[in-house]
Amino acid sequence: MIREKQADALLQSFRDQFSHTERGIRYVNHAAQSPLARDTIAAMNEHLGQRHNGTMMTYERDMEVIAECRERIRTLINAAGAQQVAFAANTSEGLNRVTSGLDWQPGDEIILNSIEFPSNVYPYRKLEPLGVRCIFVDAADGTVPVERIGAAITPRTRMVAISAVQFLSGWHADMEAIGRLCRQHDIWFVVDGIQAAGVIPVDVQQWQADAFATGGLKWLMAPMGIGFLYLSDRLCHRLKTPDPGWLSVQEPWELLRYDQPLRTDATRFEAGVANIPGIYGLNASIGLLLETGIERIFRQVRLCVAQLRDGIRSAGLEKAGLTPFTSDDPLRQSGILTYCLPDTMDHEALEHGLREKGIFVSIRDKKLRFSPHGYNTEEEIEYILRATESVYSKLI
């Protein structure tokens, strides 16, 4: 009972960070972009305020925040060391550092799948002029079982790249099984983590991931333009550094020593001054998530998703044409719940009708996607269910 009250208090404290909850807005679109917490805004304003009318020179404080943020990222994803983490502007930048750093040969193969977000496609397709083949596993049903990936492996396979959670279907891949498969075949395992980090427990060591890239604007609840890349030691030591800068070297403040070796860890990919205001925001956001507890957040999210699923089914909306696109396998579920909409429905009218009721969802590719976070409540989900039934029923 005491633990339950403590958990409720932590989730309430988490909820109190978001002012939109006080204005009648029910936001369940975190798979697209998250609202910013009060602590996140305050942290960014701390830095910007000092640059505007404070000490102006914020270097020492900036270095403290960068180090703290790197350590918090290490904790969040269970990396072996903080120096395995490099800041990046977004997921695409992180993944491109991986693909640009390896030596590729004609005939090499990279296994992808047919429902990936483009950020986890184009960093590999750029290698096609070199003779590299991108093999797309069929995932039209929204699922990417490890068996399909295994069946696609050949002696020429060099990499498997997959989202830990698929952006549209919400399929939560069996990361440990894929990691074992890649090690068995000596294949690089690269993960797009943007739909997982901040909502689902991530363990890059348990997964045996070689790279994990993400941006901060979704479940991490951070500003746009800041994210990170994790590199395993075995991959990091194999990567070239095609775009080094003054901060890539061992002693960057020895400014006139131009013969310096590059750093050997992931930080060598931080070529110049990073998005410092963004790192302040990311640091505060991850701190808030860790304080609340990722396991606790995921439990609450799964309760919200289950409530949505059960409510839509009991309201008869599935029989009325709202077809599930998200797997009901409890081991493969995430924070995303998606339904295919009837072709004949006015999808824009559905989104507009929900928005008029203060509900933010995503409607794309003829699909309705809900993505609640840990601060959403049972009462909010009940309101969303009633509103969805009302608006949807008027449009069919």
C-alpha positions as CSV (number, residue, x, y, z in Angstrom):
1,M,0.0,0.0,0.0
2,I,2.8,2.4,0.9
3,R,4.6,1.6,-2.4
4,E,1.4,2.2,-4.3
5,K,0.9,5.6,-2.7
6,Q,4.5,6.5,-3.5
7,A,4.1,5.4,-7.1
8,D,0.9,7.5,-7.4
9,A,2.7,10.5,-5.9
10,L,5.5,10.2,-8.4
11,L,3.2,10.0,-11.3
12,Q,1.2,12.9,-10.0
13,S,4.4,14.9,-9.6
14,F,5.3,14.0,-13.2
15,R,1.8,15.1,-14.3
16,D,2.2,18.4,-12.5
17,Q,5.1,19.3,-14.8
18,F,2.8,19.8,-17.8
19,S,0.6,22.9,-17.8
20,H,-1.7,21.7,-20.6
21,T,-3.2,19.2,-18.2
22,E,-4.7,22.2,-16.4
23,R,-6.3,23.6,-19.6
24,G,-8.5,20.7,-20.6
25,I,-6.2,19.3,-23.2
26,R,-5.9,15.5,-23.4
27,Y,-2.6,14.9,-25.2
28,V,-1.9,11.4,-26.4
29,N,0.4,12.1,-29.4
30,H,3.8,11.5,-27.8
31,A,4.9,9.3,-30.6
32,A,5.0,12.5,-32.7
33,Q,6.2,15.1,-30.3
34,S,5.9,15.6,-26.6
35,P,5.1,18.7,-24.6
36,L,8.0,20.2,-22.6
37,A,8.0,20.0,-18.8
38,R,8.3,22.9,-16.5
39,D,11.7,21.7,-15.4
40,T,12.9,21.4,-19.0
41,I,11.9,25.0,-19.8
42,A,13.5,26.2,-16.5
43,A,16.8,24.5,-17.3
44,M,17.0,26.0,-20.8
45,N,16.1,29.4,-19.5
46,E,18.9,29.1,-16.9
47,H,21.4,28.8,-19.7
48,L,19.8,31.4,-22.0
49,G,19.4,33.8,-19.1
50,Q,23.0,33.6,-18.2
51,R,24.0,34.2,-21.8
52,H,21.7,37.2,-21.9
53,N,22.1,39.1,-18.7
54,G,24.3,37.0,-16.4
55,T,27.9,36.0,-16.4
56,M,27.9,35.6,-20.3
57,M,30.7,33.0,-20.0
58,T,28.9,29.8,-19.1
59,Y,31.6,27.3,-20.1
60,E,32.2,25.7,-16.7
61,R,28.5,25.3,-16.0
62,D,27.9,24.0,-19.5
63,M,30.6,21.3,-19.0
64,E,28.9,20.2,-15.8
65,V,25.5,19.9,-17.5
66,I,27.0,18.0,-20.5
67,A,28.7,15.5,-18.2
68,E,25.6,15.1,-16.0
69,C,23.5,14.6,-19.1
70,R,25.9,12.0,-20.6
71,E,25.8,10.1,-17.3
72,R,22.0,10.2,-17.2
73,I,21.8,8.9,-20.7
74,R,24.1,6.1,-19.7
75,T,21.8,5.2,-16.8
76,L,18.7,5.5,-19.0
77,I,19.9,2.9,-21.6
78,N,22.2,1.0,-19.3
79,A,25.4,1.6,-21.3
80,A,28.6,0.4,-19.8
81,G,30.2,3.9,-19.8
82,A,29.2,7.5,-20.4
83,Q,31.9,7.9,-23.0
84,Q,30.0,5.5,-25.2
85,V,27.5,8.3,-25.7
86,A,27.8,11.1,-28.3
87,F,25.3,13.9,-28.6
88,A,23.6,14.3,-32.0
89,A,21.1,16.6,-33.5
90,N,18.6,13.8,-34.3
91,T,18.3,10.1,-35.1
92,S,19.3,10.5,-38.7
93,E,22.5,12.2,-37.8
94,G,23.4,9.4,-35.3
95,L,22.7,6.6,-37.8
96,N,24.7,8.4,-40.6
97,R,27.7,8.5,-38.3
98,V,27.5,4.7,-38.2
99,T,26.9,4.0,-41.9
100,S,29.6,6.6,-43.0
101,G,32.2,5.1,-40.6
102,L,32.3,1.5,-41.9
103,D,34.1,0.1,-44.9
104,W,31.5,-1.3,-47.3
105,Q,32.0,-3.8,-50.1
106,P,29.9,-4.4,-53.2
107,G,27.4,-7.1,-52.4
108,D,27.2,-6.3,-48.6
109,E,23.6,-6.6,-47.3
110,I,21.7,-4.6,-44.7
111,I,18.4,-6.0,-43.4
112,L,15.6,-3.5,-42.9
113,N,11.8,-3.9,-42.9
114,S,8.9,-2.4,-44.9
115,I,7.4,-0.3,-42.1
116,E,10.4,1.7,-40.8
117,F,10.3,5.4,-40.4
118,P,12.4,7.0,-43.2
119,S,15.1,8.1,-40.6
120,N,16.0,4.4,-40.4
121,V,16.1,3.8,-44.1
122,Y,17.9,6.6,-45.9
123,P,21.2,6.3,-44.0
124,Y,21.5,2.8,-45.5
125,R,20.1,3.5,-48.9
126,K,22.8,6.1,-49.5
127,L,25.2,3.1,-49.6
128,E,23.5,1.6,-52.7
129,P,25.7,3.3,-55.2
130,L,28.6,1.5,-53.5
131,G,26.9,-1.8,-54.3
132,V,25.4,-2.4,-50.9
133,R,22.0,-4.0,-51.0
134,C,19.1,-3.1,-48.6
135,I,16.9,-6.1,-48.0
136,F,13.4,-5.2,-46.8
137,V,11.7,-7.8,-44.7
138,D,7.9,-7.7,-45.3
139,A,6.1,-6.2,-42.4
140,A,2.8,-5.2,-44.0
141,D,0.9,-6.6,-41.1
142,G,2.7,-4.2,-38.7
143,T,4.9,-6.9,-37.1
144,V,8.6,-7.8,-37.5
145,P,9.1,-11.1,-35.8
146,V,12.7,-12.2,-35.3
147,E,12.0,-15.3,-37.4
148,R,11.5,-13.1,-40.5
149,I,14.8,-11.3,-39.8
150,G,16.6,-14.7,-39.4
151,A,15.2,-15.9,-42.7
152,A,16.6,-12.9,-44.5
153,I,20.2,-13.4,-43.2
154,T,22.7,-14.6,-45.8
155,P,26.5,-14.9,-45.8
156,R,26.6,-11.3,-47.2
157,T,24.6,-9.8,-44.4
158,R,26.6,-7.2,-42.5
159,M,24.0,-5.3,-40.5
160,V,20.5,-5.5,-39.1
161,A,18.8,-2.1,-38.5
162,I,15.5,-1.9,-36.8
163,S,13.4,0.4,-34.7
164,A,13.0,-0.9,-31.1
165,V,9.3,0.2,-31.5
166,Q,7.7,0.8,-34.9
167,F,6.3,4.3,-35.3
168,L,3.1,3.3,-36.9
169,S,2.1,-0.1,-35.6
170,G,3.8,0.2,-32.2
171,W,5.4,-3.2,-32.6
172,H,8.0,-3.7,-29.8
173,A,10.7,-5.9,-31.4
174,D,12.2,-8.8,-29.4
175,M,15.5,-6.9,-29.0
176,E,17.3,-9.6,-27.0
177,A,16.5,-12.2,-29.6
178,I,17.6,-10.0,-32.5
179,G,20.8,-9.1,-30.6
180,R,21.6,-12.8,-30.0
181,L,20.9,-13.6,-33.7
182,C,23.3,-10.8,-34.8
183,R,26.1,-11.9,-32.6
184,Q,25.7,-15.5,-33.8
185,H,26.2,-14.3,-37.3
186,D,28.8,-11.6,-36.5
187,I,26.4,-8.9,-37.8
188,W,26.2,-5.3,-36.6
189,F,23.0,-4.6,-34.7
190,V,21.8,-1.0,-35.1
191,V,18.7,0.4,-33.3
192,D,16.5,3.4,-34.0
193,G,15.4,4.1,-30.4
194,I,13.2,7.2,-30.8
195,Q,9.9,5.4,-30.1
196,A,11.4,3.5,-27.1
197,A,13.7,5.8,-25.1
198,G,11.8,7.5,-22.3
199,V,8.8,5.2,-22.2
200,I,10.1,1.6,-22.5
201,P,13.0,0.2,-20.4
202,V,16.1,0.1,-22.7
203,D,19.1,-2.0,-22.0
204,V,21.7,-1.8,-24.8
205,Q,24.0,-4.3,-23.0
206,Q,21.2,-6.9,-22.6
207,W,20.2,-6.3,-26.2
208,Q,23.8,-6.5,-27.4
209,A,23.1,-3.4,-29.5
210,D,26.1,-2.0,-31.4
211,A,24.4,1.4,-32.0
212,F,21.4,3.1,-30.5
213,A,20.3,6.4,-32.0
214,T,17.5,8.7,-31.0
215,G,16.2,12.2,-31.0
216,G,14.8,13.9,-27.9
217,L,11.5,15.4,-29.1
218,K,9.2,12.4,-28.6
219,W,9.0,10.2,-25.5
220,L,12.2,11.8,-24.0
221,M,10.2,15.0,-23.8
222,A,13.2,17.2,-24.8
223,P,13.6,20.0,-27.3
224,M,13.9,19.5,-31.0
225,G,17.4,19.3,-32.4
226,I,19.0,17.3,-29.7
227,G,19.5,13.6,-29.3
228,F,22.3,11.0,-28.8
229,L,24.1,8.1,-30.3
230,Y,25.3,5.1,-28.3
231,L,28.1,3.0,-29.7
232,S,29.3,-0.3,-28.4
233,D,33.1,-0.5,-27.9
234,R,33.4,-3.2,-30.6
235,L,31.7,-1.0,-33.2
236,C,33.2,2.3,-32.0
237,H,36.7,1.0,-32.5
238,R,35.9,-0.1,-36.1
239,L,34.3,3.2,-37.2
240,K,36.2,5.8,-39.2
241,T,35.6,9.5,-38.3
242,P,34.8,11.1,-41.6
243,D,33.9,14.5,-40.2
244,P,36.3,15.4,-37.4
245,G,36.5,18.7,-35.7
246,W,38.5,20.5,-33.1
247,L,36.6,18.8,-30.3
248,S,37.4,15.3,-31.7
249,V,41.0,15.3,-30.5
250,Q,42.5,14.1,-27.3
251,E,43.4,17.6,-26.0
252,P,41.2,20.1,-27.8
253,W,42.4,23.1,-25.8
254,E,46.0,22.7,-27.1
255,L,44.8,24.7,-30.0
256,L,47.9,24.9,-32.1
257,R,48.8,21.2,-31.9
258,Y,47.5,20.0,-35.3
259,D,49.0,16.5,-35.1
260,Q,46.8,15.3,-32.2
261,P,45.2,11.8,-32.4
262,L,41.5,11.6,-32.2
263,R,39.7,10.4,-29.1
264,T,39.0,6.7,-29.2
265,D,35.5,6.7,-27.7
266,A,32.2,7.9,-29.0
267,T,32.8,11.6,-28.1
268,R,35.1,12.0,-31.0
269,F,32.0,12.3,-33.2
270,E,31.2,15.6,-31.4
271,A,33.2,17.6,-33.8
272,G,32.3,21.1,-32.6
273,V,30.2,23.0,-30.1
274,A,27.0,21.1,-29.5
275,N,23.4,22.4,-29.1
276,I,24.0,23.6,-25.5
277,P,20.5,24.9,-24.8
278,G,19.2,21.6,-26.1
279,I,21.5,19.6,-23.8
280,Y,20.3,21.6,-20.8
281,G,16.7,20.7,-21.8
282,L,17.5,17.0,-22.5
283,N,19.4,16.7,-19.2
284,A,16.4,18.1,-17.3
285,S,13.9,15.9,-19.2
286,I,15.9,12.7,-18.6
287,G,16.4,13.6,-15.0
288,L,12.6,13.9,-14.6
289,L,12.0,10.6,-16.4
290,L,14.6,8.8,-14.2
291,E,13.1,10.3,-11.0
292,T,9.7,9.1,-12.0
293,G,11.0,5.7,-13.0
294,I,10.9,4.2,-16.5
295,E,9.4,1.0,-15.3
296,R,6.7,3.0,-13.5
297,I,6.0,5.1,-16.6
298,F,5.8,2.0,-18.8
299,R,3.3,0.3,-16.4
300,Q,1.1,3.4,-16.5
301,V,1.3,3.6,-20.3
302,R,0.4,0.0,-20.7
303,L,-2.6,0.5,-18.5
304,C,-3.7,3.5,-20.6
305,V,-3.2,1.5,-23.8
306,A,-5.2,-1.5,-22.4
307,Q,-8.0,0.8,-21.4
308,L,-8.1,2.4,-24.9
309,R,-8.1,-1.1,-26.5
310,D,-10.8,-2.5,-24.3
311,G,-12.9,0.6,-24.5
312,I,-12.8,0.8,-28.3
313,R,-13.7,-2.9,-28.5
314,S,-16.6,-2.7,-26.0
315,A,-18.0,0.4,-27.8
316,G,-18.3,-1.7,-30.9
317,L,-15.9,0.6,-32.9
318,E,-13.9,-2.4,-34.2
319,K,-17.1,-3.8,-35.7
320,A,-17.8,-0.4,-37.1
321,G,-14.6,-0.4,-39.2
322,L,-11.9,0.6,-36.7
323,T,-9.4,-2.2,-37.4
324,P,-6.5,-2.9,-35.0
325,F,-3.1,-2.4,-36.6
326,T,-1.2,-3.0,-33.3
327,S,-0.4,-6.5,-32.1
328,D,-2.3,-7.8,-29.0
329,D,0.7,-9.8,-28.0
330,P,1.5,-8.4,-24.5
331,L,5.3,-8.9,-25.0
332,R,5.3,-6.9,-28.2
333,Q,3.3,-3.9,-27.0
334,S,4.6,-0.4,-26.5
335,G,3.1,3.1,-25.9
336,I,1.5,3.1,-29.3
337,L,-2.0,1.8,-30.2
338,T,-3.0,2.2,-33.9
339,Y,-6.2,1.5,-35.8
340,C,-6.8,1.4,-39.6
341,L,-9.6,3.7,-40.6
342,P,-12.2,3.0,-43.2
343,D,-11.2,4.3,-46.7
344,T,-14.5,6.1,-47.0
345,M,-14.2,8.1,-43.8
346,D,-13.2,11.7,-43.8
347,H,-10.0,11.4,-41.8
348,E,-9.4,15.1,-41.5
349,A,-12.9,15.5,-40.1
350,L,-12.1,12.9,-37.5
351,E,-8.9,14.6,-36.4
352,H,-10.7,18.0,-36.4
353,G,-13.6,16.7,-34.4
354,L,-11.2,15.2,-31.7
355,R,-9.2,18.4,-31.7
356,E,-12.3,20.5,-31.0
357,K,-12.8,18.3,-27.9
358,G,-9.2,19.1,-26.8
359,I,-7.8,15.7,-27.8
360,F,-4.5,15.4,-29.7
361,V,-3.9,12.2,-31.6
362,S,-2.2,11.3,-34.9
363,I,-4.0,10.5,-38.0
364,R,-1.7,9.5,-40.9
365,D,-1.6,6.9,-43.7
366,K,-5.3,6.2,-43.1
367,K,-4.6,5.2,-39.5
368,L,-5.6,6.6,-36.1
369,R,-2.7,6.4,-33.6
370,F,-2.9,6.9,-29.8
371,S,0.3,7.3,-27.8
372,P,-0.2,8.1,-24.1
373,H,2.7,8.8,-21.7
374,G,3.1,8.1,-18.0
375,Y,1.3,11.3,-16.8
376,N,-2.0,10.4,-18.6
377,T,-4.7,9.2,-16.3
378,E,-7.6,6.8,-16.3
379,E,-10.0,9.7,-16.3
380,E,-8.4,11.2,-19.4
381,I,-8.5,8.0,-21.3
382,E,-12.2,7.5,-20.4
383,Y,-12.9,11.0,-21.8
384,I,-10.9,10.2,-24.9
385,L,-12.9,7.0,-25.4
386,R,-16.3,8.8,-25.1
387,A,-15.2,11.5,-27.5
388,T,-13.8,9.1,-30.0
389,E,-17.0,7.1,-30.0
390,S,-19.0,10.2,-30.5
391,V,-17.0,11.8,-33.3
392,Y,-16.3,8.5,-35.1
393,S,-20.0,7.4,-35.0
394,K,-21.1,10.6,-36.7
395,L,-18.6,10.1,-39.6
396,I,-19.2,6.4,-40.5
